[in-house]
Amino acid sequence: MAYTAAKAASNKKSDEKYGQILLKPYKAERDQIRAAAAAAGQSVQGYILQAVRERMERDGENGA
């Protein structure tokens, strides 16, 4: 499928809603995270975000 101008515009609009955080775990830890996410039936991003949200809730952060 060709990358159309409409698709580029859609991607740009979607990307404006998100921020980025770079994570650089050691390779062995990366592999453990990937395995844990797969075992939980989640993507790596979903797994990490869930863990962060749970930690923030536990620590009393408002998440905003």
Biopython code that builds the backbone (N, CA, C, O; Angstrom):
import numpy as np
from Bio.PDB.StructureBuilder import StructureBuilder

atoms = [
    (1, "MET", "N", (0.841, -1.175, 0.000)),
    (1, "MET", "CA", (0.000, 0.000, 0.000)),
    (1, "MET", "C", (0.886, 1.239, 0.000)),
    (1, "MET", "O", (1.836, 1.336, 0.776)),
    (2, "ALA", "N", (0.572, 2.161, -0.858)),
    (2, "ALA", "CA", (1.338, 3.395, -0.974)),
    (2, "ALA", "C", (1.049, 4.312, 0.202)),
    (2, "ALA", "O", (-0.055, 4.311, 0.747)),
    (3, "TYR", "N", (2.030, 5.080, 0.580)),
    (3, "TYR", "CA", (1.900, 6.063, 1.649)),
    (3, "TYR", "C", (1.358, 7.340, 1.033)),
    (3, "TYR", "O", (2.083, 8.054, 0.341)),
    (4, "THR", "N", (0.100, 7.628, 1.278)),
    (4, "THR", "CA", (-0.573, 8.746, 0.629)),
    (4, "THR", "C", (-0.496, 10.006, 1.486)),
    (4, "THR", "O", (-0.139, 9.955, 2.663)),
    (5, "ALA", "N", (-0.836, 11.126, 0.879)),
    (5, "ALA", "CA", (-0.874, 12.395, 1.603)),
    (5, "ALA", "C", (-1.919, 12.333, 2.710)),
    (5, "ALA", "O", (-1.725, 12.902, 3.785)),
    (6, "ALA", "N", (-3.028, 11.641, 2.446)),
    (6, "ALA", "CA", (-4.070, 11.506, 3.459)),
    (6, "ALA", "C", (-3.561, 10.717, 4.662)),
    (6, "ALA", "O", (-3.861, 11.056, 5.807)),
    (7, "LYS", "N", (-2.793, 9.668, 4.397)),
    (7, "LYS", "CA", (-2.236, 8.865, 5.483)),
    (7, "LYS", "C", (-1.233, 9.687, 6.277)),
    (7, "LYS", "O", (-1.213, 9.611, 7.506)),
    (8, "ALA", "N", (-0.402, 10.470, 5.601)),
    (8, "ALA", "CA", (0.570, 11.327, 6.275)),
    (8, "ALA", "C", (-0.141, 12.330, 7.181)),
    (8, "ALA", "O", (0.294, 12.564, 8.309)),
    (9, "ALA", "N", (-1.225, 12.918, 6.696)),
    (9, "ALA", "CA", (-1.988, 13.879, 7.494)),
    (9, "ALA", "C", (-2.620, 13.199, 8.700)),
    (9, "ALA", "O", (-2.637, 13.763, 9.795)),
    (10, "SER", "N", (-3.139, 11.994, 8.508)),
    (10, "SER", "CA", (-3.741, 11.235, 9.593)),
    (10, "SER", "C", (-2.699, 10.901, 10.663)),
    (10, "SER", "O", (-2.958, 11.034, 11.859)),
    (11, "ASN", "N", (-1.527, 10.468, 10.218)),
    (11, "ASN", "CA", (-0.451, 10.149, 11.160)),
    (11, "ASN", "C", (-0.023, 11.381, 11.944)),
    (11, "ASN", "O", (0.186, 11.306, 13.155)),
    (12, "LYS", "N", (0.106, 12.509, 11.265)),
    (12, "LYS", "CA", (0.530, 13.743, 11.928)),
    (12, "LYS", "C", (-0.480, 14.148, 12.989)),
    (12, "LYS", "O", (-0.101, 14.522, 14.098)),
    (13, "LYS", "N", (-1.764, 14.074, 12.654)),
    (13, "LYS", "CA", (-2.816, 14.432, 13.605)),
    (13, "LYS", "C", (-2.767, 13.507, 14.821)),
    (13, "LYS", "O", (-2.890, 13.961, 15.959)),
    (14, "SER", "N", (-2.590, 12.230, 14.579)),
    (14, "SER", "CA", (-2.508, 11.266, 15.663)),
    (14, "SER", "C", (-1.277, 11.516, 16.528)),
    (14, "SER", "O", (-1.364, 11.496, 17.756)),
    (15, "ASP", "N", (-0.130, 11.751, 15.892)),
    (15, "ASP", "CA", (1.123, 11.950, 16.622)),
    (15, "ASP", "C", (1.094, 13.173, 17.520)),
    (15, "ASP", "O", (1.811, 13.219, 18.519)),
    (16, "GLU", "N", (0.279, 14.163, 17.184)),
    (16, "GLU", "CA", (0.198, 15.378, 17.983)),
    (16, "GLU", "C", (-0.382, 15.122, 19.370)),
    (16, "GLU", "O", (-0.198, 15.934, 20.276)),
    (17, "LYS", "N", (-1.080, 14.003, 19.544)),
    (17, "LYS", "CA", (-1.688, 13.666, 20.833)),
    (17, "LYS", "C", (-0.692, 13.017, 21.792)),
    (17, "LYS", "O", (-0.956, 12.932, 22.992)),
    (18, "TYR", "N", (0.433, 12.565, 21.284)),
    (18, "TYR", "CA", (1.348, 11.759, 22.073)),
    (18, "TYR", "C", (2.664, 12.466, 22.333)),
    (18, "TYR", "O", (3.077, 13.345, 21.577)),
    (19, "GLY", "N", (3.313, 12.068, 23.414)),
    (19, "GLY", "CA", (4.666, 12.492, 23.714)),
    (19, "GLY", "C", (5.564, 11.270, 23.636)),
    (19, "GLY", "O", (5.090, 10.142, 23.498)),
    (20, "GLN", "N", (6.841, 11.503, 23.723)),
    (20, "GLN", "CA", (7.781, 10.384, 23.687)),
    (20, "GLN", "C", (8.697, 10.438, 24.894)),
    (20, "GLN", "O", (9.093, 11.510, 25.353)),
    (21, "ILE", "N", (9.023, 9.256, 25.396)),
    (21, "ILE", "CA", (10.016, 9.092, 26.444)),
    (21, "ILE", "C", (10.931, 7.971, 25.980)),
    (21, "ILE", "O", (10.466, 6.872, 25.678)),
    (22, "LEU", "N", (12.201, 8.237, 25.924)),
    (22, "LEU", "CA", (13.168, 7.233, 25.485)),
    (22, "LEU", "C", (13.608, 6.401, 26.678)),
    (22, "LEU", "O", (14.041, 6.938, 27.698)),
    (23, "LEU", "N", (13.494, 5.094, 26.541)),
    (23, "LEU", "CA", (13.970, 4.163, 27.561)),
    (23, "LEU", "C", (15.117, 3.362, 26.980)),
    (23, "LEU", "O", (15.032, 2.877, 25.852)),
    (24, "LYS", "N", (16.188, 3.220, 27.743)),
    (24, "LYS", "CA", (17.342, 2.461, 27.260)),
    (24, "LYS", "C", (17.798, 1.460, 28.324)),
    (24, "LYS", "O", (18.815, 1.667, 28.986)),
    (25, "PRO", "N", (17.035, 0.374, 28.482)),
    (25, "PRO", "CA", (17.450, -0.634, 29.464)),
    (25, "PRO", "C", (18.644, -1.434, 28.922)),
    (25, "PRO", "O", (18.885, -1.485, 27.715)),
    (26, "TYR", "N", (19.372, -2.046, 29.838)),
    (26, "TYR", "CA", (20.415, -2.965, 29.402)),
    (26, "TYR", "C", (19.765, -4.083, 28.591)),
    (26, "TYR", "O", (18.588, -4.388, 28.782)),
    (27, "LYS", "N", (20.528, -4.691, 27.689)),
    (27, "LYS", "CA", (19.966, -5.696, 26.789)),
    (27, "LYS", "C", (19.302, -6.849, 27.529)),
    (27, "LYS", "O", (18.230, -7.301, 27.128)),
    (28, "ALA", "N", (19.917, -7.325, 28.591)),
    (28, "ALA", "CA", (19.332, -8.443, 29.341)),
    (28, "ALA", "C", (18.002, -8.026, 29.968)),
    (28, "ALA", "O", (17.042, -8.796, 29.976)),
    (29, "GLU", "N", (17.956, -6.805, 30.491)),
    (29, "GLU", "CA", (16.727, -6.314, 31.088)),
    (29, "GLU", "C", (15.659, -6.091, 30.015)),
    (29, "GLU", "O", (14.479, -6.358, 30.241)),
    (30, "ARG", "N", (16.077, -5.602, 28.855)),
    (30, "ARG", "CA", (15.154, -5.429, 27.726)),
    (30, "ARG", "C", (14.485, -6.759, 27.389)),
    (30, "ARG", "O", (13.272, -6.832, 27.192)),
    (31, "ASP", "N", (15.298, -7.801, 27.329)),
    (31, "ASP", "CA", (14.767, -9.120, 27.000)),
    (31, "ASP", "C", (13.788, -9.611, 28.064)),
    (31, "ASP", "O", (12.787, -10.250, 27.739)),
    (32, "GLN", "N", (14.072, -9.314, 29.332)),
    (32, "GLN", "CA", (13.162, -9.697, 30.410)),
    (32, "GLN", "C", (11.843, -8.939, 30.305)),
    (32, "GLN", "O", (10.776, -9.510, 30.534)),
    (33, "ILE", "N", (11.915, -7.653, 29.959)),
    (33, "ILE", "CA", (10.708, -6.846, 29.809)),
    (33, "ILE", "C", (9.868, -7.375, 28.661)),
    (33, "ILE", "O", (8.652, -7.515, 28.790)),
    (34, "ARG", "N", (10.509, -7.669, 27.542)),
    (34, "ARG", "CA", (9.776, -8.207, 26.394)),
    (34, "ARG", "C", (9.107, -9.527, 26.728)),
    (34, "ARG", "O", (7.957, -9.756, 26.352)),
    (35, "ALA", "N", (9.821, -10.395, 27.432)),
    (35, "ALA", "CA", (9.268, -11.696, 27.807)),
    (35, "ALA", "C", (8.096, -11.535, 28.774)),
    (35, "ALA", "O", (7.085, -12.227, 28.650)),
    (36, "ALA", "N", (8.232, -10.628, 29.732)),
    (36, "ALA", "CA", (7.152, -10.400, 30.694)),
    (36, "ALA", "C", (5.913, -9.840, 30.005)),
    (36, "ALA", "O", (4.790, -10.235, 30.318)),
    (37, "ALA", "N", (6.122, -8.917, 29.062)),
    (37, "ALA", "CA", (4.995, -8.350, 28.314)),
    (37, "ALA", "C", (4.291, -9.431, 27.501)),
    (37, "ALA", "O", (3.063, -9.502, 27.479)),
    (38, "ALA", "N", (5.073, -10.267, 26.838)),
    (38, "ALA", "CA", (4.492, -11.349, 26.039)),
    (38, "ALA", "C", (3.716, -12.321, 26.927)),
    (38, "ALA", "O", (2.630, -12.770, 26.560)),
    (39, "ALA", "N", (4.274, -12.645, 28.095)),
    (39, "ALA", "CA", (3.595, -13.564, 29.013)),
    (39, "ALA", "C", (2.281, -12.975, 29.523)),
    (39, "ALA", "O", (1.337, -13.705, 29.824)),
    (40, "ALA", "N", (2.235, -11.649, 29.616)),
    (40, "ALA", "CA", (1.013, -10.973, 30.067)),
    (40, "ALA", "C", (0.048, -10.719, 28.918)),
    (40, "ALA", "O", (-1.054, -10.212, 29.125)),
    (41, "GLY", "N", (0.470, -11.077, 27.695)),
    (41, "GLY", "CA", (-0.384, -10.866, 26.528)),
    (41, "GLY", "C", (-0.501, -9.406, 26.137)),
    (41, "GLY", "O", (-1.524, -8.985, 25.596)),
    (42, "GLN", "N", (0.551, -8.622, 26.410)),
    (42, "GLN", "CA", (0.531, -7.194, 26.133)),
    (42, "GLN", "C", (1.699, -6.815, 25.228)),
    (42, "GLN", "O", (2.681, -7.547, 25.104)),
    (43, "SER", "N", (1.563, -5.656, 24.604)),
    (43, "SER", "CA", (2.701, -5.080, 23.897)),
    (43, "SER", "C", (3.684, -4.568, 24.947)),
    (43, "SER", "O", (3.319, -4.381, 26.108)),
    (44, "VAL", "N", (4.917, -4.346, 24.539)),
    (44, "VAL", "CA", (5.909, -3.797, 25.471)),
    (44, "VAL", "C", (5.453, -2.419, 25.957)),
    (44, "VAL", "O", (5.538, -2.117, 27.147)),
    (45, "GLN", "N", (4.975, -1.593, 25.038)),
    (45, "GLN", "CA", (4.520, -0.256, 25.425)),
    (45, "GLN", "C", (3.369, -0.337, 26.421)),
    (45, "GLN", "O", (3.372, 0.361, 27.435)),
    (46, "GLY", "N", (2.399, -1.174, 26.137)),
    (46, "GLY", "CA", (1.264, -1.321, 27.039)),
    (46, "GLY", "C", (1.683, -1.824, 28.402)),
    (46, "GLY", "O", (1.181, -1.359, 29.425)),
    (47, "TYR", "N", (2.600, -2.771, 28.418)),
    (47, "TYR", "CA", (3.098, -3.342, 29.665)),
    (47, "TYR", "C", (3.797, -2.282, 30.511)),
    (47, "TYR", "O", (3.551, -2.172, 31.712)),
    (48, "ILE", "N", (4.665, -1.512, 29.877)),
    (48, "ILE", "CA", (5.411, -0.475, 30.594)),
    (48, "ILE", "C", (4.472, 0.625, 31.082)),
    (48, "ILE", "O", (4.571, 1.064, 32.228)),
    (49, "LEU", "N", (3.557, 1.073, 30.212)),
    (49, "LEU", "CA", (2.631, 2.134, 30.624)),
    (49, "LEU", "C", (1.737, 1.682, 31.774)),
    (49, "LEU", "O", (1.457, 2.463, 32.684)),
    (50, "GLN", "N", (1.293, 0.440, 31.741)),
    (50, "GLN", "CA", (0.478, -0.066, 32.846)),
    (50, "GLN", "C", (1.284, -0.055, 34.141)),
    (50, "GLN", "O", (0.773, 0.349, 35.185)),
    (51, "ALA", "N", (2.526, -0.490, 34.080)),
    (51, "ALA", "CA", (3.375, -0.509, 35.274)),
    (51, "ALA", "C", (3.593, 0.906, 35.819)),
    (51, "ALA", "O", (3.558, 1.124, 37.030)),
    (52, "VAL", "N", (3.815, 1.851, 34.924)),
    (52, "VAL", "CA", (4.021, 3.241, 35.353)),
    (52, "VAL", "C", (2.751, 3.800, 35.981)),
    (52, "VAL", "O", (2.807, 4.440, 37.031)),
    (53, "ARG", "N", (1.610, 3.562, 35.345)),
    (53, "ARG", "CA", (0.342, 4.065, 35.886)),
    (53, "ARG", "C", (0.057, 3.473, 37.270)),
    (53, "ARG", "O", (-0.384, 4.181, 38.175)),
    (54, "GLU", "N", (0.310, 2.179, 37.425)),
    (54, "GLU", "CA", (0.092, 1.544, 38.722)),
    (54, "GLU", "C", (1.009, 2.142, 39.782)),
    (54, "GLU", "O", (0.586, 2.370, 40.915)),
    (55, "ARG", "N", (2.248, 2.393, 39.420)),
    (55, "ARG", "CA", (3.201, 2.988, 40.364)),
    (55, "ARG", "C", (2.775, 4.401, 40.733)),
    (55, "ARG", "O", (2.835, 4.784, 41.902)),
    (56, "MET", "N", (2.347, 5.174, 39.749)),
    (56, "MET", "CA", (1.921, 6.540, 40.022)),
    (56, "MET", "C", (0.704, 6.551, 40.943)),
    (56, "MET", "O", (0.620, 7.368, 41.859)),
    (57, "GLU", "N", (-0.238, 5.640, 40.696)),
    (57, "GLU", "CA", (-1.420, 5.551, 41.535)),
    (57, "GLU", "C", (-1.029, 5.169, 42.971)),
    (57, "GLU", "O", (-1.531, 5.751, 43.932)),
    (58, "ARG", "N", (-0.152, 4.212, 43.103)),
    (58, "ARG", "CA", (0.300, 3.748, 44.403)),
    (58, "ARG", "C", (1.033, 4.863, 45.160)),
    (58, "ARG", "O", (0.913, 4.979, 46.379)),
    (59, "ASP", "N", (1.797, 5.682, 44.419)),
    (59, "ASP", "CA", (2.569, 6.758, 45.034)),
    (59, "ASP", "C", (1.759, 8.041, 45.215)),
    (59, "ASP", "O", (2.274, 9.040, 45.719)),
    (60, "GLY", "N", (0.490, 8.011, 44.802)),
    (60, "GLY", "CA", (-0.378, 9.149, 45.005)),
    (60, "GLY", "C", (-0.235, 10.249, 43.961)),
    (60, "GLY", "O", (-0.642, 11.386, 44.200)),
    (61, "GLU", "N", (0.341, 9.921, 42.801)),
    (61, "GLU", "CA", (0.442, 10.909, 41.733)),
    (61, "GLU", "C", (-0.926, 11.041, 41.087)),
    (61, "GLU", "O", (-1.687, 10.076, 41.026)),
    (62, "ASN", "N", (-1.235, 12.231, 40.607)),
    (62, "ASN", "CA", (-2.555, 12.436, 40.018)),
    (62, "ASN", "C", (-2.626, 12.017, 38.552)),
    (62, "ASN", "O", (-3.719, 11.932, 37.992)),
    (63, "GLY", "N", (-1.486, 11.755, 37.922)),
    (63, "GLY", "CA", (-1.481, 11.296, 36.546)),
    (63, "GLY", "C", (-1.689, 12.367, 35.512)),
    (63, "GLY", "O", (-1.771, 12.072, 34.320)),
    (64, "ALA", "N", (-1.775, 13.601, 35.941)),
    (64, "ALA", "CA", (-2.000, 14.689, 34.975)),
    (64, "ALA", "C", (-0.712, 15.305, 34.515)),
    (64, "ALA", "O", (-0.726, 16.230, 33.703)),
]
sb = StructureBuilder()
sb.init_structure("model")
sb.init_model(0)
sb.init_chain("A")
sb.init_seg("    ")
for serial, (resi, resn, name, xyz) in enumerate(atoms, 1):
    if name == "N":
        sb.init_residue(resn, " ", resi, " ")
    sb.init_atom(name, np.array(xyz, "f"), 0.0, 1.0, " ", f" {name:<3s}", serial, name[0])
structure = sb.get_structure()
